[in-house]
Amino acid sequence: MSSFQTWGLIMLAPYALVFLAFVLYPVTYGLWLARHPESYVKLFADPIFFKTVVNTVIFLLVAVNLNFVMALWLSGFFVHERTWIRWLSVLFLLPWAVPSIPTIFSIRFMFSPEWGIINTTIFKLTLKDGPNWLNDPHRKIVHDQFSAGTVTFEFTKNWKFTILNNENVWAKAMNRVVTDKWPVEKAVDEMIARIKEVAG
């Protein structure tokens, strides 16, 4: 086994543990609880069960598909260059963006080198000043990543990104390099050519 494969297994180990603990075990335990036939007799005799089934089917057929269609339509709508649509897109994104602002301020408060809660705690415990979190280049990268918060997927800005996501052009480029032993430049050129082709 190559070192590349070994590291691949090491990277997969946390996912496998989470999958076993939170997916495989609950499903197996549920099947074990459902091993008695009398449980199904009691279930089908309960009128709430059929109401729950109907509500679930309605939710899957209506709510999920309606959300998907609306998201797809909005991604195509907001790509237009008209001024009023741009302003409307700002208003549309405000409910998503505003909650992250308190998070950004909280993180800056926590990591402030002069009076932040982390450095204050370090000083109280050790009588030594804590590190300069926001100016150290390595720590600043981590801080900036947390401060940036989450961002919308690209297909919310342009529906054509859904095609690229489905084709997974980025993974294909990596596969060309790792498996097919292509030069990086050739794989990237192929990927960019496909993106340009889809984008028109």
C-alpha positions as CSV (number, residue, x, y, z in Angstrom):
1,M,0.0,0.0,0.0
2,S,1.4,3.4,-1.0
3,S,1.7,6.3,1.4
4,F,-1.0,8.1,-0.7
5,Q,-3.4,5.3,0.0
6,T,-2.4,5.1,3.7
7,W,-3.1,8.8,4.1
8,G,-6.4,8.4,2.3
9,L,-7.5,5.7,4.8
10,I,-6.4,7.9,7.7
11,M,-8.4,10.8,6.3
12,L,-11.5,8.5,5.8
13,A,-11.3,7.1,9.4
14,P,-13.1,10.0,11.1
15,Y,-15.9,9.9,8.5
16,A,-16.2,6.1,8.9
17,L,-16.4,6.5,12.7
18,V,-19.1,9.2,12.4
19,F,-21.0,7.0,9.9
20,L,-20.9,4.0,12.2
21,A,-21.9,5.9,15.3
22,F,-24.6,8.2,13.8
23,V,-25.9,6.3,10.8
24,L,-25.2,2.5,10.9
25,Y,-25.8,2.0,14.6
26,P,-29.1,3.9,14.8
27,V,-30.4,2.1,11.7
28,T,-29.3,-1.3,13.0
29,Y,-30.8,-0.5,16.4
30,G,-34.1,0.6,14.7
31,L,-34.2,-2.7,12.8
32,W,-33.5,-4.6,15.9
33,L,-36.4,-2.9,17.7
34,A,-38.7,-3.6,14.7
35,R,-38.1,-7.3,14.8
36,H,-41.4,-8.1,16.5
37,P,-44.4,-8.5,14.1
38,E,-46.8,-7.3,16.8
39,S,-45.2,-3.9,16.6
40,Y,-46.4,-3.5,13.0
41,V,-50.0,-4.6,14.0
42,K,-50.0,-1.9,16.7
43,L,-48.5,0.6,14.2
44,F,-51.1,0.1,11.5
45,A,-53.9,0.1,14.0
46,D,-52.9,3.7,15.1
47,P,-54.8,6.3,13.0
48,I,-52.0,8.8,13.5
49,F,-49.7,6.6,11.5
50,F,-51.6,7.0,8.3
51,K,-52.0,10.7,8.8
52,T,-48.2,10.9,9.3
53,V,-47.6,9.0,6.1
54,V,-49.9,11.3,4.1
55,N,-48.2,14.4,5.6
56,T,-44.8,13.1,4.8
57,V,-45.7,12.3,1.2
58,I,-47.2,15.8,0.7
59,F,-44.1,17.3,2.2
60,L,-41.8,15.4,-0.1
61,L,-43.9,16.0,-3.3
62,V,-44.8,19.6,-2.6
63,A,-42.5,21.4,-0.2
64,V,-39.1,19.9,-1.2
65,N,-39.8,20.2,-5.0
66,L,-41.3,23.7,-4.6
67,N,-38.2,24.8,-2.7
68,F,-35.9,23.4,-5.3
69,V,-37.9,25.0,-8.2
70,M,-38.0,28.4,-6.4
71,A,-34.2,28.3,-5.7
72,L,-33.5,27.4,-9.3
73,W,-35.8,30.2,-10.6
74,L,-34.3,32.8,-8.2
75,S,-30.8,31.9,-9.2
76,G,-31.7,32.6,-12.8
77,F,-33.6,35.7,-11.9
78,F,-30.9,37.4,-9.9
79,V,-28.3,36.9,-12.6
80,H,-29.9,39.7,-14.7
81,E,-28.0,43.0,-14.8
82,R,-30.8,45.4,-14.1
83,T,-30.3,47.8,-11.3
84,W,-33.6,47.1,-9.5
85,I,-32.8,43.4,-9.5
86,R,-29.4,44.0,-8.0
87,W,-31.0,46.0,-5.2
88,L,-33.6,43.3,-4.7
89,S,-30.9,40.7,-4.5
90,V,-29.3,42.7,-1.7
91,L,-32.5,42.8,0.2
92,F,-33.0,39.1,-0.5
93,L,-29.5,38.3,1.0
94,L,-29.9,40.5,4.1
95,P,-31.7,37.8,6.3
96,W,-28.8,35.5,5.5
97,A,-26.0,38.0,6.0
98,V,-27.1,39.9,9.1
99,P,-27.0,37.0,11.6
100,S,-23.3,36.5,10.8
101,I,-22.4,40.1,11.8
102,P,-22.7,39.4,15.6
103,T,-20.6,36.3,15.1
104,I,-17.9,38.4,13.5
105,F,-17.9,40.9,16.3
106,S,-17.9,38.2,18.9
107,I,-14.9,36.5,17.4
108,R,-13.0,39.8,17.3
109,F,-13.9,40.4,20.9
110,M,-12.7,37.0,21.9
111,F,-9.4,37.2,20.1
112,S,-8.5,40.9,20.8
113,P,-4.9,40.8,22.2
114,E,-5.5,43.7,24.6
115,W,-8.8,42.9,26.3
116,G,-10.2,39.8,24.6
117,I,-11.7,37.1,26.8
118,I,-9.1,34.5,25.7
119,N,-6.0,36.5,26.5
120,T,-7.6,37.7,29.7
121,T,-8.1,34.1,30.8
122,I,-4.6,33.2,29.8
123,F,-3.2,36.1,31.9
124,K,-5.3,35.1,34.9
125,L,-4.1,31.5,34.7
126,T,-0.5,32.0,33.9
127,L,0.3,35.7,34.6
128,K,1.6,35.9,31.1
129,D,0.3,37.9,28.1
130,G,-1.4,35.8,25.5
131,P,-0.4,35.8,21.8
132,N,-1.3,38.6,19.4
133,W,-4.0,36.5,17.6
134,L,-5.1,39.1,15.0
135,N,-1.6,40.2,13.9
136,D,0.2,36.8,13.7
137,P,-0.1,35.8,10.0
138,H,-0.9,32.1,10.8
139,R,-3.4,32.8,13.5
140,K,-4.9,35.6,11.4
141,I,-5.7,33.2,8.6
142,V,-7.8,31.1,11.0
143,H,-9.4,34.2,12.4
144,D,-10.3,35.4,8.9
145,Q,-11.8,32.0,8.0
146,F,-14.1,32.2,11.0
147,S,-14.9,35.8,10.4
148,A,-15.8,35.2,6.8
149,G,-18.6,32.9,7.9
150,T,-20.5,30.8,5.3
151,V,-21.0,31.8,1.7
152,T,-23.7,30.9,-0.7
153,F,-23.1,28.2,-3.3
154,E,-22.2,29.5,-6.7
155,F,-25.3,28.1,-8.4
156,T,-27.3,30.7,-6.4
157,K,-25.6,33.3,-8.5
158,N,-25.7,31.5,-11.8
159,W,-27.8,28.4,-12.6
160,K,-25.1,27.1,-15.0
161,F,-23.0,26.2,-12.0
162,T,-25.4,23.3,-11.3
163,I,-24.2,21.7,-14.5
164,L,-20.5,22.0,-13.4
165,N,-21.5,20.7,-9.9
166,N,-23.2,17.7,-11.4
167,E,-20.2,16.9,-13.7
168,N,-17.8,17.6,-10.8
169,V,-15.3,19.2,-13.1
170,W,-12.9,19.9,-10.2
171,A,-12.7,16.3,-9.1
172,K,-12.2,15.2,-12.7
173,A,-9.3,17.5,-13.0
174,M,-7.7,16.1,-9.8
175,N,-8.4,12.6,-11.1
176,R,-6.6,13.4,-14.3
177,V,-3.5,14.4,-12.3
178,V,-3.6,11.6,-9.7
179,T,-4.8,8.6,-11.6
180,D,-4.1,9.4,-15.3
181,K,-0.8,11.1,-14.5
182,W,-1.6,14.2,-16.6
183,P,0.4,17.3,-16.0
184,V,-1.4,19.8,-13.8
185,E,-1.5,22.5,-16.5
186,K,-3.2,20.1,-19.0
187,A,-5.8,19.0,-16.5
188,V,-6.6,22.6,-15.5
189,D,-6.8,23.7,-19.2
190,E,-9.3,20.9,-19.8
191,M,-11.3,22.0,-16.8
192,I,-11.3,25.7,-17.7
193,A,-12.3,24.8,-21.3
194,R,-15.3,22.9,-20.0
195,I,-16.3,25.8,-17.6
196,K,-16.1,28.2,-20.6
197,E,-18.1,25.9,-22.7
198,V,-20.9,25.7,-20.1
199,A,-20.8,29.4,-19.3
200,G,-21.1,30.2,-23.0
